[in-house]
Amino acid sequence: MRKKPKQKRSRQMVDALIEATAKCVTELGLDGITTHHIAETAGVSVGSLYQYFDDKDSLVEALVDKLANEIAEALRRLPMMEQAAAGAEPAGGTAGLRNNVHLIIQFGFALLNSRDGLYLELVRNWHSLPTDRVMDILQQTFMDLSRVYFLKHYQNTPIEDLHVRIFIIANSVMFTMVRYIGQPRMMMSQDEITRGLTEMVVGYLSGEAAR
């Protein structure tokens, strides 16, 4: 971003440009959009767009960052994450962990299938997008959930490489979900993928993996 919007009107313009980017990506595809399309959709001049953004790529980066923030906020509102943030004890042992992981993965699939195909188009171009922010959020979500679980159930068997396990889990889960969503003709159901990912995560974080 070329300059930070300080006044309310400037912030509104930047928000309008980012939303216009989302609309154009949905309607035209990531490769089909230009700054002219975005400016026209937002109802501003191209000159006004260039006051805040260098090019199309910087607009897409701002869009991805906004979506990442939306994902983070939605994850924080999940019941198990609210409980983790409050320091509440997890219920149900491994069964409770399995249920929570299952819900988070279901949430991820629901998210990828939302916003009228916007996420699907971004997923198709995942390799060329600035996705570090999204991955950081997913890793932190699993870390927060796992930390509460292990404080309760494995105080006498600490997992020294928990951060390594979380890194592997977050990337494995995201890659699998992205590949599945991007390949709709795969001969597997979303429920099967969800169950498989859930068992993989729980198995890696369970007592057997710890020992």
N, C-alpha and C positions, 0 to 999 in steps of 0.2 A: 504494500500500500504506500502510495507516494506521500500522503500527509494524513495525519489523524484528524477525523472530523470532531470539531470542538463544539460548535453550535448545534442546537436541536435540529435545525433545518438540514445541516450538513450530515448529521447522523441519520436522519430520515432518508436522505438521498442515497447514502451508502447502503442502508438496509434495503432500499428499493432496488438498487443495482444487484445486490446479492440474491434477492428473491427473483429478480428477472433472470439472473443467471440460472437459477434452479428451473425456472419455467422453460427457458430456452433449451437447456440440457434435456429436459423431459420430452419436449416437442421435436427437437431437431437432432438430438444426439450430441455427444461431446465433440465429435469431429466436425459437426455441421454448424456450430455456432461461431459467431464473430462478435467483436465489440459493438458493431453497428446493430446487430440483432438485439443485443442486450440493452443498449441505450434506447433503442426504439421501444422495446417492451417495457422498460422502466419509465418511459416518457420524459427522458432527458436528452440533452445533446451529447454527441460523442466527445466534444470538448470538455463537458462537465465530467464525464466518465473518467477521462484521462487526468483530471485533477487529483483523483484518488487512487486510480489503478493504472499500472503500466501497460497491461495487456490482458488478453483473455485468460492466460494461465494464472495471473494474480487474482482474478475474479473467482476462478474455480477453486484456488487455494483458500480464499476467504469463505467460499461456500462450504468446502469440506470442513473447515475449522468451525463454522457455525453448526453444521450437522453434528460434529463431534461434541460440541457443548450441549446440544439437544439430547444426544445419546447419554451423556454423563448425567444430565438432570433426570432423564427418564429412569435410568438405572438407580439413582439415589432414591427414587420414589417406590422402588420395589420393596415389598414388606421385609424380605430378609436383609436387604441392605440398610433399611432404616433401623432394624434391630441391631445389625452389626455396628452401625455408627453410634448407637446408644449404649453399646457394650453389653447387650443382652446375651445370655447364654443360649447356644444353639440347642434345639430340641431334636431328639430322635437319633442321636449318634450318626452312624454312617447313612442310615435311612434318611435322616434329616438333611445331610449333606447332598445325598443323591437327589432329593426332591428340589433343593435349592438350585443345584447345578442344572437340573432339567428345566426349571422355570427360566433361568437366565438364557439358556440356549433357545428355548421357545421364544423368548422375548427377542433374541437376536434375529431369528427367522422372520418373526412378525414385522420387525423393523425393516429388514431388507426387502420385504414384499410391500412396503407401504409407500406413501407419497407418489402415487400414480406412475410408478416405474422409474422415479428419479434414482433411487438406490440401486436398482437393477442396472441402469445405464452406467452408473459410477462403478459398480462391481465389474462390469465388462471391461472397464478401463483401469482396473485396480492397480496394475503394474506401473502405470504412468502417473499416478496421483500421489500427492503428499499425505500418505496414510499413517504416518508415525503417531499423530495425535490420537487417532481412533484406536490404534494398537495400545498406546499408553493407557487409555481409559479402560480397555478390556482387561489388561494386565492388572491394573489397580483394583478393578472390581473383584477379580478372582483372589487377589492378595488380601483384600479386606475380608472377604467371606472366609477364606482359608485360615487367616490369622485367628479369628474368633473361634472357629471349629477346633483348631489345634490347641489353643490355650485351654479349652475345656477338656479335650479327650486325650491329648498326648503330651501332658506336662512332663511326664517321666521319660518320654521318647521324643525329644526335640528333633526336628528335621532341619539340619543346618543348611541344606541347599534349597530351602523352600522357594527362595526368589528365582532359582534356576528352574525349578519345576513349574512355577507360575509362568515364566517366560515361555517355556516349551508348550504348556497348555494353551495359553492365550494365542500363540501363533498357529498351533495345530488346529485349534477350534476355528479360528477366523479363516485360515486357508481352506479348510474343508467346507465351511459354510459358503464361502465366496465361490469356490469351484463348483459346488452343487447348484447354487443359484444361477451361476453363469452357464451351466450345462443342463438345461431343462429336460433333455431327452434321456438322462440317465435312468436306468432300470431299477431305481430305488426310490422309496417314498421319503418324504421329509420326516415322517415319524420314525422311520428306521434309522435315518442319519442322526436324529435327535437322541434316540435311545443309545446308539453306538457311541456318540460323543460323550454322553452322560456317563456311561460305564467306563469309558477310557479315562475321563477326568477323575471320577471317584476312585477307580483302581489305582491311579497314580498318586492320589492324595490320601489313600486309606492307610490303615495300619500295616498291611502287607508291604506296601511300597515303602513305608517309613522304616520298617525293620530290615 
